[in-house]
């Protein structure tokens, strides 16, 4: 049963995708008539057809796959300029999209029946498309082309087709044979019952918050019960005193004492009764508290785990994709999935499917070598493609690796130079990692032959933009002859992380455990100072010490402790000790996003809530290490001082260059310094954002694709800040499509240049247009 | 057929009104117009130290007991106090005192600086947190006291005197309530000032 359901959901997925891509195709094809065959207009069409092809292959709909492929071929020809699409072609293209929509709506299992009836129509359509592509098609001038009714322009099929689809469906549901109206609801119902279980992320967030809070509230009964325990204690003491009093009165005999004794006995009875009542109530309260806590804990756990789904849920279709494709290509592939049970946020899992699909096809088509080649290279003729998911450093890491032929950086370099994407001198100096970045550019492909699988460069850029849309990043590493590996780093927005809770300035903060090197109690007497900076020694290495309050810009906490609690962090070879107030222990935290109104808070990644209801901020270790580095080495502080003294004499305009490629950074720096500007550099958007807020710049020059914070985000942040709003930003990117340019300018960039502008004066001219010469 | 004659028609229109009809109407029209309380304004009245302020109830989400406020590194200032856990949601907590330049009563200073433990007896103290919203955006701020939701006739609201201090800049009107002059805050202005303080 569950297998059937999972198959059904894949099918549903395909249907949803067909709907979405069909709309894109319809819209784009219609626009072709107006805009002509501009490459920018054709590319989304190519991409939509390509995605549909892939999706159809996953669900094994070869009819749809072939149709989509034929469509794609036509768009490719148009993009190359070998075919010019005019109105007569548009008719055919639209009819094809409609047919594709029709095919995608065939009920699962009904394909055979449909093909028996409409196979001829499908073949004719494919043949027509291929004829257009090869240039042998002649527009039927005299004949009336199949009229395309207005309804065909949206995703609905023409009315006639609906009737046909329905008629093929009818045999499945015999009781409802009363025609079209009886059929539609049954399809609609299946869909709506599926939708009913979908919960929006927003809803789930609120549920999670409430579940967490109910746990907090339930646990707060505990101190209340303890308080009642104290009351009981006091009552018992009262009893004891009365007892003692009775004892004292025992020896005395008088009328007065007799009366007192009676009163005393009454009081003792009263106290005994109170104690009895109290005991009964406390017992019940305790019982209630225990059950309440248990219930809240279960609820909390359940809500949290409802966000997470095992990784394998999102990748069930891939083994089949790999097997089918490998057979088609004549290669032998072993496909392994590691970390099947890794919890993945449901939203992310959903978004991962398409990029992973691209990457797997990519690996099969580009990566894996033929069995003979493999034998010749001394490798196992069975290639291995491995898909791994795990939690690393508070993020979800998904790696797709193959042991195929790898990527030749020299070929990429040649292509970069060939396509004039960068000056030859610059390209020569690029590292492998920098070169591989080019593979993510739209339209950049090193594969010269085109197959139905992949290889037109409509792939990696799509993967990148999809991953970036969920706030993640993709990196590619490869060794020629040994294999390639794509690493997707994704946030776990709603996941649970294990963290060390500490107090800083009297309030709780959390360090993700995975990012900690160690924690130490450092004896105050073992702290030495060098040039006024404190440090201590671990394994013979001096480690600089920084109070957390100083890095986080919080009020200092007075401490007299002999033993300093120190969190040791390391990043890229540098090691630091962060002094906190105290360690509070390890906890599992359900990560909650911070309020978007706050933007990215420096040194903080997200937040959570502790068991006692206290908010806790989760430290962004990468950011913190960088801040400490800046603090200790006084890079920016020294700069600021230098600036102050320089401005007294003659002010030099200062520019911040933000780029994650050291080659580009250095090139830009040299160009700008040759004109007399003072230049600082930042290695990514986050670093840049921290820099613009600590030093006053006249201009920022930024790349777009960078880890942690990309250029677009950086520009938006700057433009949102009232003090920085006036700061001009130039974006320099490899991406030269109009939509990329618009995205940059929309975010608020003053100018958008491509990296080819380094060749000529354009880059420097733009700079001087914006801010004038270096010294005025 | 008996057509009604002109005379019939005239006598119909010229007929005498029933007795007392005119008097009744004269009396009714002579009455001063009934003070119908057309859309009375519903306001939440609260106190910041010695200032009495109000905001239209439509802006209110809820009133809660004081919660601990977690300072935000690099972000907390006079206006932005930090994050507070409101029913499991982390909300930005701001200081309207800071925005309006109102002094902090010693009791509320504790909340601002988080000296009050959560499990003290918050019910006993009048300190509360007020949560306002604009669409899905919520703003939380501590106040010394919430004096309830009150309904006022619209014409009880007067224009803001120029002497009304800094709160005047955010008030759209003032009114008298139990011997106090209360500033009726303009929610839009207040929240947009808070919003820009967050940046």
Interface residues (C-beta under 8 A of the other chain):
Chain A: X205 X206 X208 X209 X210 X211 X212 X213 X214 X216 X220 X223 X505 X506 X507 X508 X552 X553 X554 X592 X594 X595 X597 X598 X599 X601 X602 X603 X604 X607 X609 X612 X613 X614 X615 X616 X617 X720 X721 X722
Chain B: X67 X68 X69 X70 X71 X72 X73 X74 X75 X82 X83 X84 X85 X87 X88 X89 X90 X91 X92 X114 X118 X119 X137 X195 X196 X198 X199
